[in-house]
Amino acid sequence: MKNRFAFPAAFLAVLLCMPLVAQGQIDQTQPVPALQTTAAALPQGLNSSQTGSPYPAATQGSLTLDVVVTDKSGALVSGLQPADFKLFDNSQPQSIVSLRAVNGMKVKADPPVEVILLVDAVNAPPQTITMERQWLMEFFKENGGELALPTSFVILTDKGLNYQNRPTRDGKVLQAFLDDNIPGLRNTRPSERLQGAVEREQASLKALNLLALQLSKRPGRKLLIWLSHGWSVISNPAWIGGEKDRQAIYGSITSLSTELRKARVTLYCISPFGAYGRDENYTKYLKGIDDPSHADIGDLLLPVIATQTGGQVPYEGNDLAIVIDRCIKDARSFYVLTFNPPKPAHPDEYHVLQVEIAKPGLKARTRAGYYADPAVPETQSFPTASLQTVQEVKE
């Protein structure tokens, strides 16, 4: 059974009262500009009556997955054929509409791939930010200052998100932005204990949601590398949330998962000190949530969200430049898979995804699942998922 989180009533109310999905809730932000190119369309399947392809045609509701395949040593595997892939949705085999290999490192890669580096000054003390800045300086100097992929920079502080305007391969541009925007002290300090932890978690979730909304305006795949061990929570098996609490948390889980999927974001959570300081409790929450009665605050932990997007939570030492490079290498060889999802039985129905490779020793990594769109007429509306619902709890 999952551990539950012990929040006094007043602090639980603070957490649930703060909306997650509303865009523009974070103050003093600069919007991520949309690129001039149009959004990339979903890969279209071949019409078997015209081409002889065994694949069905894509429908309007087709879903696209970015799939990384590795061998036993963790090395990327390229050169696979469509017949090597098997896709399962809720354990049921699905027909693949299209599948193609991509080298995202190419200048004109299709789909385009970009990197977003995020320095988390909300959940880390100033001394950690100082060390991260030194490591990032080394990363920006690699290869003579020429980055492998177009990269943008984001700094999260208690005042909101501060963006570096345009993705660039010039490390000097990002270094200049970092020098001009050194994060200051946060207002929600560790001395504030539980209330401060709740406020930092909410600020972080709102920032992630807003960033996903902004990145959805850009074409292609995004590798979001969040430099942080994540936000802290306090666990206690005795805590049992009310029905409205769980419904609110479930709404936040489904909306955030959907926004990240639509933006084609693969999230990576890098702790500046490797495994040190990371709460391994997150591993108990990696299974997707299919019902509000199972929703828990732990399902919104940063490493959990990262793993479910198909990203990673690497532990390899505390040299950020090396770990960042390893995350970026995911773009060197991956596969774009499109399929027509089955019709959902109810709104926000959770579907577990699994991709298998029909060759020994190979493993596929992609999104853990998705929340299906409501199977209802477009004229019918449903409540917006958020953390606005409050369950009154008597102490």
MOFEN-V735568 format. One record per residue. PHI is phi in degrees with one decimal (* if undefined). D_LAST is the distance of its C-alpha to the last C-alpha in Angstrom with 2 decimals. Layout:
PHI & D_LAST
PHI & D_LAST
This chain:
* & 24.58
-65.8 & 22.98
-70.8 & 20.44
-107.3 & 17.08
-105.2 & 15.40
-91.7 & 12.20
-121.8 & 10.74
-54.7 & 7.60
-55.2 & 6.59
-63.2 & 9.10
-75.7 & 11.66
-63.6 & 11.58
-64.4 & 12.29
-60.0 & 15.05
-62.8 & 16.51
-79.8 & 16.73
-77.3 & 18.00
-87.9 & 20.96
-66.0 & 23.89
-100.6 & 25.83
-87.7 & 28.97
-64.5 & 30.24
-73.8 & 33.35
88.2 & 33.93
-75.3 & 30.34
-87.8 & 31.39
-78.3 & 33.25
53.5 & 36.63
-109.7 & 37.72
-105.6 & 41.23
-67.3 & 41.59
-69.4 & 43.14
-71.8 & 46.55
-73.9 & 47.74
-69.2 & 50.91
-73.6 & 54.11
-75.8 & 54.67
-78.9 & 53.27
-62.2 & 50.42
-68.9 & 51.68
-80.1 & 52.19
-64.7 & 51.13
-57.7 & 53.98
-93.8 & 56.05
-77.3 & 57.22
-88.4 & 60.83
-84.3 & 62.34
-62.6 & 63.94
-72.0 & 66.61
-102.4 & 67.81
-118.1 & 67.34
81.5 & 67.21
-70.0 & 63.76
-77.4 & 61.73
-87.5 & 58.55
-74.8 & 57.21
-80.0 & 56.89
-72.1 & 53.60
-102.7 & 51.78
-61.1 & 49.84
-93.5 & 46.53
-60.3 & 47.76
-112.2 & 45.44
-113.7 & 46.65
-118.1 & 45.56
-98.5 & 46.58
-116.7 & 47.35
-105.5 & 48.16
-116.7 & 50.20
-129.0 & 50.63
-93.7 & 52.63
-63.6 & 51.60
-84.5 & 52.05
93.1 & 49.83
-74.5 & 52.86
-66.5 & 52.94
-117.0 & 55.18
-114.8 & 57.35
79.9 & 60.15
-75.9 & 58.32
-106.8 & 59.52
-53.4 & 57.63
-67.2 & 58.60
-80.7 & 56.65
-108.1 & 53.29
-128.7 & 51.28
-115.4 & 48.17
-125.4 & 45.55
-118.4 & 42.87
52.4 & 40.42
71.2 & 43.06
-99.5 & 45.74
-63.0 & 48.79
-123.1 & 49.34
-77.7 & 52.55
-90.1 & 52.79
-74.0 & 54.10
-155.9 & 55.19
-151.5 & 54.83
-144.6 & 56.38
-84.6 & 56.33
-134.3 & 55.46
-105.1 & 56.23
-70.2 & 53.77
-79.8 & 55.60
-67.0 & 58.51
-61.2 & 58.93
-112.1 & 59.10
-64.6 & 56.71
-129.3 & 55.76
-78.9 & 52.85
-66.2 & 52.47
-127.0 & 49.93
-134.8 & 48.21
-115.8 & 45.83
-122.1 & 42.91
-94.9 & 41.84
-121.3 & 38.42
-93.0 & 37.54
-95.7 & 33.78
-93.2 & 33.34
-89.4 & 29.61
-104.7 & 28.59
-131.0 & 31.42
-71.9 & 32.40
-56.5 & 35.68
-65.0 & 37.73
-68.2 & 36.99
-61.2 & 38.07
-61.9 & 41.25
-66.9 & 42.09
-60.8 & 41.46
-61.0 & 43.82
-66.3 & 46.53
-65.4 & 46.19
-65.9 & 46.31
-58.1 & 49.47
-67.4 & 51.10
-63.7 & 50.04
-68.1 & 51.48
-91.1 & 54.77
-61.4 & 55.32
52.8 & 58.50
68.8 & 59.83
87.1 & 56.78
-99.8 & 57.15
-80.0 & 53.95
-67.9 & 54.17
-135.3 & 52.27
-55.5 & 51.50
-130.5 & 48.42
-119.5 & 46.09
-128.9 & 43.59
-132.8 & 40.06
-118.5 & 37.95
-101.0 & 34.21
-124.2 & 32.88
-70.2 & 29.96
-94.6 & 32.44
127.2 & 32.96
-99.4 & 35.73
-116.9 & 39.22
-100.6 & 41.89
-83.9 & 45.36
-60.7 & 47.28
-126.8 & 49.51
-60.4 & 49.67
-147.1 & 52.51
-96.8 & 54.35
-90.9 & 55.24
-62.0 & 53.17
-66.4 & 54.40
-64.6 & 52.71
-69.2 & 49.30
-64.3 & 49.94
-64.1 & 50.80
-64.7 & 47.60
-64.3 & 45.57
-63.5 & 47.56
-84.4 & 46.94
-134.8 & 43.18
-68.1 & 41.90
-62.1 & 38.09
-93.7 & 36.70
-68.9 & 33.61
-83.9 & 30.33
-79.7 & 27.90
-92.2 & 24.82
-90.3 & 25.69
-57.6 & 24.38
-62.9 & 23.44
-80.8 & 20.58
54.0 & 19.06
-62.7 & 16.22
-63.0 & 16.37
-63.7 & 20.12
-63.4 & 20.09
-63.6 & 18.23
-65.7 & 20.74
-67.7 & 23.65
-63.3 & 22.82
-65.1 & 22.65
-60.8 & 25.84
-69.3 & 27.54
-65.4 & 26.79
-63.9 & 27.94
-65.1 & 31.03
-63.2 & 31.89
-64.7 & 31.67
-63.7 & 33.79
-64.1 & 36.27
-62.8 & 36.69
-60.9 & 37.39
-70.0 & 39.99
-70.1 & 41.59
-65.4 & 42.05
-80.0 & 44.77
-102.6 & 46.85
-79.1 & 48.96
86.1 & 48.79
-93.2 & 46.53
-124.4 & 44.20
-101.1 & 43.21
-95.2 & 40.07
-106.0 & 39.78
-97.0 & 36.46
-85.4 & 36.90
-175.9 & 33.51
-77.7 & 31.62
107.9 & 28.87
-98.5 & 25.32
-90.6 & 22.90
-139.6 & 19.73
-116.0 & 17.62
-104.3 & 17.81
-159.4 & 16.05
-61.4 & 17.15
-81.0 & 13.90
-77.8 & 12.24
-130.1 & 12.95
-78.4 & 12.86
-76.3 & 13.28
-60.6 & 16.89
-66.5 & 16.98
-59.7 & 15.59
-66.5 & 18.34
-63.1 & 20.89
-66.2 & 20.37
-64.3 & 20.76
-61.3 & 23.73
-61.2 & 25.28
-68.0 & 25.18
-61.8 & 26.73
-66.4 & 29.48
-69.1 & 30.36
-66.6 & 30.57
-59.6 & 32.57
-67.7 & 34.90
-63.9 & 35.52
-65.7 & 36.43
-65.9 & 38.70
-63.1 & 40.45
-82.2 & 41.08
57.2 & 42.45
-94.5 & 40.30
-105.4 & 40.33
-101.7 & 37.64
-123.2 & 38.12
-110.3 & 35.55
-110.0 & 37.48
-80.8 & 35.86
-64.9 & 38.07
-121.9 & 38.08
63.3 & 38.57
-76.5 & 36.21
-65.5 & 35.09
85.3 & 31.53
-89.6 & 30.74
-84.0 & 27.80
-71.3 & 29.49
-59.4 & 26.25
-63.2 & 27.36
-64.8 & 30.12
-80.6 & 27.72
-118.5 & 27.10
-78.1 & 30.73
-75.1 & 31.08
-61.9 & 30.79
-96.9 & 28.05
-107.2 & 29.67
-156.2 & 26.81
-56.4 & 23.45
-66.5 & 21.84
-100.5 & 22.94
-70.1 & 21.79
-144.4 & 19.81
-61.1 & 19.39
-63.1 & 22.00
-72.1 & 24.53
-109.3 & 24.76
-71.0 & 25.80
-58.0 & 29.18
-61.5 & 31.20
-66.1 & 29.99
-60.6 & 31.13
-60.6 & 34.36
-61.3 & 35.26
-73.8 & 34.74
-83.5 & 37.13
93.3 & 39.81
-85.4 & 39.46
-133.7 & 39.09
-126.0 & 36.98
-71.4 & 39.92
-122.1 & 39.85
-71.2 & 43.49
69.2 & 43.48
-120.7 & 42.63
-91.0 & 45.66
-61.4 & 44.09
-59.6 & 47.51
-67.1 & 48.33
-67.7 & 45.03
-60.7 & 45.22
-59.1 & 48.78
-67.2 & 47.72
-67.1 & 45.19
-64.7 & 47.82
-62.7 & 50.31
-58.1 & 48.38
-83.7 & 50.27
-67.5 & 53.66
-151.1 & 53.84
-147.2 & 51.54
-124.9 & 52.00
-102.0 & 51.02
-114.7 & 50.36
-121.7 & 50.03
-148.2 & 49.24
-94.5 & 48.54
-69.9 & 45.09
-68.0 & 44.80
-68.5 & 43.51
-74.1 & 39.75
-85.9 & 38.56
-157.5 & 35.55
-59.0 & 34.10
56.5 & 32.73
-71.9 & 34.00
-83.7 & 33.77
-123.0 & 37.09
-81.8 & 37.64
-107.7 & 40.77
-146.6 & 43.15
-114.9 & 46.51
-113.1 & 48.94
-109.8 & 52.20
-82.8 & 55.17
-141.2 & 56.46
-59.8 & 55.65
80.8 & 53.41
-103.0 & 52.13
-131.3 & 48.50
-102.5 & 47.18
-126.3 & 44.09
-154.1 & 42.69
-59.1 & 39.57
-75.2 & 37.41
176.6 & 36.96
-154.0 & 36.46
-104.2 & 34.73
-69.3 & 37.45
-67.8 & 38.01
-59.9 & 37.33
-89.7 & 40.32
-138.8 & 40.58
-59.7 & 43.00
-64.7 & 42.57
-74.9 & 42.26
-87.2 & 39.00
-112.4 & 35.90
-126.3 & 32.47
-58.4 & 29.22
-70.6 & 29.24
-72.0 & 27.05
-162.4 & 24.61
-103.8 & 21.10
-87.0 & 20.75
-77.5 & 18.54
-121.0 & 14.85
-98.5 & 12.38
-73.9 & 9.65
-121.1 & 6.35
-85.7 & 3.76
-78.8 & 0.00
